Amino acid sequence: MRADDTIVAVSTPIGEGGIGIVRLSGQDSLKIADAIFLAADGKRPSGFKTYTVHYGHIVEKSKVKRQNAKVIDEVILTVMRSPGSYTKEDVVEINCHSGIAPLKKILDICLINGARLAEPGEFTKRAFLNGRIDILQAEAVLDIIKAKTELSLRSALNNLEGFFSKKINEIREKLIQVYAHMEASVDFSGEDLSGIRSGSMFKRLDSVKSEIGKLVSNSNQGRILRQGIKTVICGSPNVGKSSLMNAILKESRSIVTHIPGTTRDIIEEIVNIKGIAVTLVDTAGITDTNHPVEKEGIKRSHAYLENADLILLVLDWSRKLNKNDLDIMKRIRGHKKEIIIVINKKDLKKRLDIKKIRGFFSKSPFVHISALNLKGIDILENEIKGMVWKGKAPGNSFIGVSNERQLGILRRSFLDIDEAIKAHKSRLPLDCISVYVRASIENLGEITGHTITEKALDKIFSEFCIGK
């Protein structure tokens, strides 16, 4: 792989559809377009102005006359010249009919004429390497692609617009100023350097430490916005778990019957609950059984409970607690997970011992519903929202950590500043303390890409799709 290669990829999902896009980027993009595109007006792409769109056909080369070449597809071709493109290179985008055959054929023709198939995320990687965006903005592109709710999309757009980068750069600049003062104090220790006071420097460090600490403490909000939460619906057979899932999804996703043990496998769906992407998991009813299929389903249910962020324990209002109910309550109480007690079938006559249940879950909220009649579902969704955000839901202006890479770097930077402050309190010399400050500066540089290794770059962009 070379940075001066011209790369090509299909930038839309493969499949039947109205429009598919094949994208070229690199110094030979217009040359390749000249070889494969016949414009309706007879002009060549190399003569087109930037930001112009042209109608024509993609063709295969003819040994006799180019005009007699075999037509592959009717297309719209867009030209974006360097440096005013996504990659800051010459870019050509071919809008063709979407389908496996036309997209593959156009891609093949581009490759035959000198392009190379792009690596995952290589278009965005070139945008970074050519200085159009930093690493935080590049990761925001991936967050936009994967956004599942309007709030997660807004957060990703804020990062793409550079608001988080600006915050990190401001913190980094403060540390650079402190570091410069420390170095000056060491290098010119015998001279009067007015304006440079040890106390002032460490007040700044303490302030920066607080700023980074706030970003770390708010990182869980960023994780939830990006990844959502895994919520497991559990309970004894026939308490209404599948009915609850269908009610939340507003569709019949799980099979519902009066026969216990209908759900024998795990069913997963992603749903937007009050702006939160919730992976909802309907598990097999947990009970003692000798049926091999049911036993496997129950085994998987326990595994999902171990990894859940939130558990919805469903109990039947019209039935007394049985051994299965008690065993499940004892088991999930030890998971130390967020738990909401969902009392289903509220439309029927009460037989459930609520007081006994509260003895197990004194701090968990109780929500009464009728999944069959869709009563109480909105109350449950509000309870989920409140439990996730704990009264601190991020607004549209939220900026912050969106992945583990960023969080790990911030934590290292925080610890370096903390060590510098401890060293100052222990009266260590400034040249020793400055080592920690410099390390923190370099760590923060990794977030935006000021200081980053090729290996780290490869890991970041490997998560992207090939066409982006």
C-alpha positions in Angstrom: 0.0 0.0 0.0 1.3 3.4 -1.0 -0.1 6.8 -0.1 0.2 8.1 -3.7 -1.8 5.2 -5.1 -5.2 6.0 -6.6 -7.8 3.9 -4.6 -11.3 2.8 -5.4 -14.1 1.2 -3.5 -17.9 0.7 -3.5 -19.1 3.3 -0.9 -22.7 2.1 -0.6 -24.0 -1.2 0.7 -24.0 -4.0 -1.8 -27.5 -5.0 -2.8 -30.5 -4.0 -4.9 -31.4 -0.4 -4.7 -31.9 2.9 -6.6 -28.3 4.3 -6.4 -24.9 2.8 -5.8 -21.7 4.8 -5.5 -18.1 3.9 -6.6 -15.5 6.3 -5.3 -12.0 7.0 -6.6 -9.4 9.1 -4.8 -5.8 9.9 -5.8 -3.7 11.6 -8.5 -5.0 9.3 -11.3 -8.7 9.6 -10.5 -9.4 11.9 -13.5 -7.2 9.9 -15.8 -9.1 6.7 -15.0 -12.4 8.6 -15.4 -11.3 9.7 -18.8 -10.8 6.1 -19.8 -14.1 4.7 -18.6 -16.7 7.6 -18.8 -18.5 8.8 -21.9 -20.2 12.1 -21.2 -23.4 13.0 -23.0 -21.7 16.2 -24.2 -18.6 14.4 -25.4 -16.3 16.1 -22.9 -13.7 14.4 -20.8 -13.7 14.4 -16.9 -10.1 15.8 -16.9 -11.6 19.0 -18.3 -14.5 19.2 -15.9 -14.5 21.9 -13.2 -14.5 21.0 -9.5 -17.8 20.4 -7.8 -19.6 19.6 -11.1 -21.9 16.8 -11.9 -22.1 15.2 -15.4 -24.5 12.7 -17.1 -23.1 9.9 -19.2 -22.2 6.2 -19.4 -19.5 3.9 -18.0 -18.0 1.9 -20.8 -15.3 -0.7 -21.5 -12.5 0.2 -23.9 -12.9 -0.5 -27.6 -10.1 -1.4 -29.9 -11.7 0.5 -32.8 -13.4 3.6 -31.5 -14.0 4.7 -27.9 -17.5 5.9 -28.9 -18.4 2.3 -29.9 -17.3 0.8 -26.6 -19.6 -1.5 -24.7 -21.9 0.4 -22.3 -21.8 -0.9 -18.7 -24.3 1.5 -17.0 -26.0 4.9 -17.3 -24.4 7.1 -14.5 -23.9 10.5 -13.0 -20.3 11.4 -12.4 -19.1 14.0 -9.8 -15.7 15.6 -9.9 -14.1 17.1 -6.7 -10.6 18.4 -7.3 -7.8 18.6 -4.8 -7.6 20.1 -2.2 -11.4 20.7 -2.0 -12.5 17.1 -1.4 -13.0 14.7 1.5 -9.5 13.3 1.1 -7.9 16.6 -0.2 -7.0 14.5 -3.3 -8.7 14.4 -6.7 -11.9 12.5 -6.1 -14.4 11.1 -8.6 -17.7 9.6 -7.5 -19.7 7.5 -9.9 -23.4 7.2 -9.1 -24.7 4.2 -10.9 -27.7 1.8 -10.5 -27.3 -0.2 -7.3 -26.9 -3.9 -7.7 -24.2 -6.5 -7.4 -23.6 -6.7 -11.2 -23.2 -3.0 -12.1 -21.2 -2.1 -9.0 -18.8 -5.0 -9.3 -18.3 -4.4 -13.1 -17.6 -0.7 -12.6 -15.2 -1.5 -9.7 -13.4 -4.0 -11.9 -13.0 -1.5 -14.8 -11.5 1.0 -12.3 -9.1 -1.6 -11.1 -8.1 -2.6 -14.7 -7.4 1.0 -15.5 -4.9 1.5 -12.7 -6.7 2.0 -9.4 -6.1 -0.1 -6.3 -8.8 -1.5 -4.0 -9.0 0.7 -0.9 -8.2 -0.7 2.6 -10.9 -0.4 5.3 -11.3 3.3 6.2 -8.6 4.4 3.8 -10.5 7.4 2.4 -10.9 8.7 5.9 -7.3 7.8 6.8 -6.1 9.9 3.8 -8.3 12.8 5.0 -6.4 12.6 8.3 -2.9 12.1 6.8 -3.6 15.1 4.4 -4.5 17.3 7.3 -8.2 17.7 6.6 -9.4 16.2 9.9 -7.8 14.9 13.1 -8.2 11.4 14.7 -11.1 12.5 16.9 -12.9 13.7 13.8 -12.1 10.5 11.9 -13.5 8.4 14.8 -16.6 10.7 14.7 -17.2 9.6 11.1 -17.5 6.0 12.3 -19.7 7.1 15.1 -22.1 8.8 12.7 -22.2 5.7 10.5 -23.1 3.6 13.6 -25.4 6.1 15.3 -28.7 4.4 16.3 -30.5 7.4 17.8 -30.9 11.1 17.1 -29.0 12.0 20.3 -26.0 9.7 19.4 -26.0 11.2 15.9 -25.9 14.7 17.4 -23.0 13.8 19.7 -21.0 12.3 16.8 -21.7 15.4 14.6 -20.4 17.6 17.5 -17.2 15.6 17.5 -16.9 15.7 13.7 -17.3 19.5 13.8 -14.2 19.6 16.0 -15.7 20.6 19.4 -14.1 17.8 21.3 -10.8 18.3 19.4 -10.9 22.0 20.4 -11.4 21.0 24.1 -8.5 18.5 24.0 -6.2 21.0 22.3 -7.0 23.7 24.8 -6.1 21.4 27.7 -2.9 20.3 25.9 -1.9 23.9 25.3 -2.3 24.7 29.0 0.1 21.8 29.8 2.6 23.0 27.1 2.7 26.4 28.7 3.3 24.9 32.2 5.9 22.6 30.7 7.7 25.5 29.0 7.7 27.5 32.3 9.2 24.4 34.1 11.9 24.0 31.5 12.7 27.8 31.7 12.9 27.6 35.5 15.4 24.7 35.2 17.5 26.2 32.4 17.7 29.7 33.9 17.6 28.8 37.6 20.2 31.5 38.4 18.2 34.3 36.8 15.1 36.3 37.8 12.3 35.1 35.6 9.4 37.4 36.5 6.0 35.9 36.1 7.1 32.3 36.6 6.0 31.1 40.1 5.9 27.5 41.2 2.6 28.0 43.0 0.9 29.4 39.9 2.2 26.5 37.7 0.8 23.8 40.0 -2.6 25.7 40.3 -2.8 25.3 36.5 -1.9 21.7 36.7 -4.6 21.1 39.3 -7.1 22.9 37.1 -6.2 20.8 34.1 -6.4 17.6 36.2 -10.0 18.6 37.1 -10.9 19.2 33.5 -9.6 15.8 32.4 -11.2 14.2 35.4 -14.6 15.6 34.3 -14.1 14.1 30.8 -13.3 10.7 32.3 -16.3 10.8 34.7 -18.6 11.7 31.8 -17.2 8.9 29.6 -20.0 6.5 30.5 -22.5 8.9 28.8 -20.4 8.8 25.6 -20.3 5.0 25.8 -24.0 4.7 26.2 -24.6 7.2 23.3 -22.3 5.2 21.0 -23.0 1.6 22.1 -26.3 1.8 23.9 -27.2 -0.6 26.7 -27.9 -4.4 26.8 -31.2 -5.0 28.6 -32.2 -8.6 29.4 -35.8 -9.6 30.1 -35.9 -12.5 32.4 -38.3 -14.4 34.6 -40.1 -17.7 35.0 -41.9 -19.3 32.0 -45.3 -17.8 31.0 -45.0 -14.5 33.0 -45.2 -12.4 29.8 -41.5 -11.8 28.8 -42.2 -12.2 25.1 -45.3 -10.1 25.3 -43.3 -7.3 27.0 -40.7 -7.4 24.3 -43.3 -7.2 21.6 -45.0 -4.3 23.4 -41.7 -2.3 23.6 -40.8 -3.1 20.0 -44.4 -2.3 18.9 -44.3 -5.4 16.7 -44.7 -9.2 17.1 -41.1 -10.2 17.2 -41.4 -13.0 19.9 -43.9 -15.9 19.6 -46.5 -15.6 22.4 -48.6 -18.5 23.6 -50.1 -19.7 26.9 -47.8 -22.7 26.7 -44.8 -22.4 29.1 -41.4 -22.7 27.4 -42.4 -21.3 24.1 -39.2 -19.1 23.9 -36.3 -21.6 23.8 -33.6 -19.4 22.2 -32.4 -15.9 22.7 -34.0 -13.2 20.7 -32.3 -9.8 20.3 -33.5 -6.5 18.9 -32.3 -2.9 19.0 -34.9 -0.4 19.9 -34.8 3.4 20.6 -36.1 4.0 24.1 -36.2 7.8 24.9 -33.1 8.5 22.8 -31.2 5.4 24.1 -30.2 2.5 21.8 -31.3 -0.5 23.9 -30.4 -4.0 22.8 -33.4 -5.8 24.1 -32.9 -9.5 24.9 -35.8 -11.9 25.3 -34.5 -15.0 27.2 -35.9 -18.4 27.7 -38.0 -18.8 30.9 -35.7 -20.0 33.7 -37.0 -23.2 35.2 -35.9 -26.7 36.1 -36.3 -28.9 33.1 -34.9 -32.1 31.5 -35.7 -31.0 27.9 -32.3 -30.7 26.2 -33.4 -27.7 24.0 -34.9 -25.8 27.0 -31.8 -26.6 29.1 -29.6 -25.0 26.4 -31.9 -21.9 26.2 -31.8 -21.5 30.0 -28.0 -21.9 30.0 -27.8 -19.0 27.4 -30.2 -16.9 29.5 -27.8 -17.1 32.5 -24.9 -16.1 30.2 -26.8 -13.1 29.0 -27.6 -12.1 32.6 -23.9 -12.0 33.4 -23.2 -9.5 30.6 -26.3 -7.3 30.9 -26.3 -3.6 31.8 -29.9 -3.7 32.9 -32.2 -6.5 34.0 -36.0 -6.4 33.6 -37.3 -9.1 36.0 -40.9 -9.9 35.0 -43.3 -11.3 37.5 -46.9 -12.3 37.2 -49.4 -10.2 39.2 -52.1 -12.9 39.0 -49.9 -15.7 40.4 -48.2 -16.5 43.7 -44.5 -16.6 43.8 -43.2 -20.1 43.1 -39.8 -21.8 43.5 -38.6 -20.7 40.1 -39.4 -17.0 40.9 -37.6 -17.2 44.2 -34.5 -19.0 42.6 -34.3 -16.3 39.9 -34.6 -13.4 42.4 -31.9 -14.9 44.6 -29.7 -15.4 41.5 -30.0 -11.9 39.9 -29.8 -10.2 43.3 -26.2 -11.3 43.4 -25.3 -10.0 39.9 -25.0 -6.4 41.2 -26.7 -5.1 38.1 -29.3 -2.4 37.6 -32.7 -4.1 38.0 -36.2 -3.0 37.4 -39.0 -5.2 38.7 -41.8 -5.4 36.1 -45.1 -6.6 37.5 -47.1 -7.9 34.5 -50.7 -8.8 34.0 -51.9 -6.0 36.2 -55.3 -6.3 34.5 -55.9 -9.6 36.3 -56.7 -10.3 40.0 -53.8 -9.9 42.4 -52.2 -12.9 44.0 -48.5 -11.7 44.0 -46.8 -11.0 47.4 -45.2 -7.6 46.6 -43.9 -7.2 50.2 -41.8 -10.4 49.8 -40.4 -9.2 46.5 -39.4 -5.8 48.1 -37.5 -7.8 50.7 -35.2 -9.0 47.8 -35.1 -5.7 45.9 -35.6 -2.8 48.3 -33.7 -0.3 46.1 -35.1 -1.4 42.7 -38.0 0.4 41.1 -41.3 -1.4 40.6 -43.4 -0.8 37.4 -46.8 -2.3 36.9 -47.9 -3.0 33.4 -50.2 -5.0 31.2 -48.1 -6.1 28.2 -51.1 -7.6 26.5 -53.1 -4.3 26.7 -50.0 -2.1 26.3 -50.6 -0.4 29.6 -47.7 1.0 31.6 -45.1 0.6 28.8 -44.4 4.3 28.6 -43.9 4.4 32.4 -41.4 1.6 32.1 -39.5 3.3 29.3 -39.2 6.5 31.4 -37.9 4.4 34.3 -35.3 2.9 32.0 -34.3 6.3 30.8 -34.0 7.6 34.4 -32.0 4.6 35.5 -29.5 4.9 32.6 -28.9 8.7 32.9 -29.6 9.0 36.6 -31.0 12.5 36.1 -28.0 13.7 34.0 -29.0 13.0 30.4 -26.7 14.6 27.9 -28.1 17.4 25.7 -27.6 18.2 22.1 -24.4 20.0 22.9 -22.7 17.0 24.5 -19.0 16.5 23.6 -16.8 13.9 25.1 -15.3 10.4 25.0 -16.9 8.0 22.5 -14.6 4.9 22.8 -12.1 3.0 24.9 -9.1 4.3 23.1 -9.9 7.9 24.0 -10.8 6.9 27.6 -7.6 5.0 28.1 -5.5 7.9 26.9 -7.3 10.4 29.2 -6.8 8.2 32.2 -3.1 7.9 31.5 -2.9 11.7 31.1 -4.8 12.2 34.4 -2.5 9.9 36.3 0.6 11.6 34.9 -0.6 15.0 36.1 -1.5 13.5 39.4 2.0 12.1 39.7 3.4 15.6 38.9 1.4 17.2 41.6 2.4 14.5 44.1 6.0 15.0 43.2 5.7 18.7 43.8 4.2 18.1 47.2 7.2 15.8 47.9 9.5 18.7 47.0 11.1 16.8 44.1 13.1 19.0 41.6 11.3 20.6 38.7 13.3 18.6 36.1 11.9 15.4 37.6 8.3 16.8 37.8 8.4 18.0 34.2 8.8 14.4 32.9 5.3 13.6 34.0 3.9 16.8 32.4 5.6 16.0 29.2 4.2 12.5 29.3 0.7 13.9 29.8 1.2 16.2 26.8 2.3 13.3 24.6 -0.7 11.2 25.7 -3.2 13.9 24.8 -1.5 14.2 21.4 -2.4 10.6 20.8 -6.2 11.5 21.1 -6.1 14.0 18.2 -3.2 12.4 16.3 -0.5 14.9 17.1 1.6 12.0 18.3 0.4 8.6 17.1 2.0 5.4 15.8 1.2 3.7 12.5 0.1 0.6 14.4 -2.5 2.7 16.3 -3.7 4.3 13.1 -4.2 0.9 11.5 -6.2 -0.3 14.5 -8.5 2.7 14.4 -9.2 2.6 10.7 -9.6 -1.2 10.6 -13.0 -0.8 12.1 -14.3 1.3 9.1 -16.0 -0.1 6.1 -13.9 -0.3 2.9 -15.9 2.5 1.1 -15.3 5.0 3.9 
